[in-house]
Amino acid sequence: MTRDRNPERGGALIMVLVLVVVIGSLTNSLFHNGRRLTTATIGERDTLAALQAAEGGIAQAQWQLRNDPDYGGETLTIGGAEVTISAHRVASTAERWQVRSHARLTRSANSSTRAQRCVNVTLLRGAPAGVPRIVDWHERR
């Protein structure tokens, strides 16, 4: 008995294997891109949360300086971030303060995802009962 040798025999199997490899590569690429975007998004979220906490520290300092002209700062928790506030009068005038609010955000004790932001402002106290207004603002990481 003789077999007919068909040169196209097995061609479909090779095409299917190539197609499986291409689809697998595309799926792998999409998975890694999605993972990278998720990590970047979490980092941006944490940075924004740290900035908002630092801004909250500035608002706290404004409130405290409104009621207590000898306020020097404090450490508190705002939105899960530890915020350290320091305030001191500018030497040239009794109505200006330099205030620094530094926020450090850690998601959990075992997590390496952290963000921190620092806001430095100059406040000017107008009327004795008024909230000091911001005359200069600088942010940094």
Long-range contacts (C-beta under 8 A, 24 or more apart in sequence): 42-113, 43-113, 43-115, 46-105, 46-107, 46-113, 46-114, 46-115, 47-115, 47-117, 47-141, 49-79, 49-80, 49-81, 49-105, 49-115, 50-81, 50-103, 50-104, 50-105, 50-115, 50-116, 50-117, 51-103, 51-117, 51-119, 51-139, 52-79, 53-78, 53-79, 53-80, 53-81, 53-83, 53-103, 53-105, 53-117, 54-81, 54-83, 54-101, 54-102, 54-103, 54-117, 54-118, 54-119, 54-139, 55-101, 55-119, 56-83, 56-101, 56-103, 57-83, 57-84, 57-85, 57-101, 57-102, 57-103, 57-119, 58-85, 58-99, 58-101, 58-119, 58-121, 58-134, 60-85, 60-101, 61-85, 61-87, 61-97, 61-99, 61-101, 61-123, 62-123, 62-131, 62-132, 62-134, 63-131, 65-97, 65-99, 65-123, 65-125, 65-132, 66-125, 66-129, 66-130, 66-131, 66-132, 69-125, 73-99, 78-103, 80-105, 80-107, 81-105, 90-122, 95-124, 95-125, 95-126, 96-122, 96-123, 96-124, 96-125, 96-135, 97-122, 97-123, 97-125, 97-132, 98-122, 99-123, 116-141, 117-141
